[in-house]
Amino acid sequence: MKGAICYYSGSGNTALACRYLAAKAEDIEFDLIDVTLAEAVDTGAYDVIGFAAFTDFFGPSQVFLDFVGRLPHQDGKLAFVLSTHGFISGKMLRAMESAVTAKGFRVVAGHALHTPESYPPMIVRGRANEQAPSAREQSAFDTFISELRRRLLNSQAELSGAGRRVRIGFINSLMPGRPRTAARKDMGDKFVDEALCTECGICEKGCPYGAIRLDPRPVFDMNRCYGCWSCYNHCPEQAIYTKKFRGVGHYPRPIDLLKEKLRF
């Protein structure tokens, strides 16, 4: 069986989870597709399409929604959704499922994986969750992968009657929806410490919304920004800051403990 996992990963946590899933899902050959590098995907080349993204302000990032929106309409193509989250997942899985289902995919499974926090404000507040996932949470992820593999390798007859497979907890169901621009407002204006900036261009190249240009230092277009914190997290000199946060709470890549837990 051939599959693709289309993922959006800001800090690398989601990408790591996808590689772990692909390695553990025996008998299913998965290609991993970074949605920030691919305009679309040839869905006809695969038996199943996975969609994975991190929880961004209690929902899917605009990058993820735009990618799904560009895909051609499907006729019941099998799909699954995977989200990673720090503090809480909220209605992320439901929102992912709705976006994917609206394009004609048939979602047969979904899972939310607790990972270390990559959102600087939460890290600064002491909620880094560096021990995530717990042993129970990792076991649940392994169970999800095994069950996903079983479902996909079962006969089409069994899957033909599959209804909603995505479940979220009671607390997550109570989380209100937030507009995509809420994250930008929460982050606020961004500034550059000229004494630290080396004009390397990493922030410009890494911005998934094309909201940064060098002149010669970073200039931010707040009309295009969605407050994803990528520029803040990935600046190697920590030269980018906001009114509330400067030089603290950075999460540029998965921590060693997470990499050890998701070793494959």
Salt bridges, closest charged atoms under 4 A:
ASP27 OD2 - ARG149 NH2 2.57
GLU29 OE2 - LYS2 NZ 3.21
ASP31 OD1 - LYS2 NZ 3.26
GLU39 OE1 - ARG70 NE 3.56
ASP56 OD2 - ARG180 NH2 3.16
GLU97 OE1 - ARG164 NH1 2.22
GLU137 OE2 - HIS114 ND1 3.01
GLU147 OE2 - ARG150 NH2 2.62
GLU147 OE2 - ARG151 NE 3.14
GLU158 OE2 - ARG150 NH1 3.59
ASP193 OD2 - ARG246 NH2 2.87
GLU194 OE1 - ARG217 NH1 3.93
GLU199 OE2 - ARG217 NE 3.91
ASP215 OD2 - ARG213 NH1 3.55
ASP256 OD1 - LYS259 NZ 3.43
GLU260 OE1 - ARG263 NH2 2.61
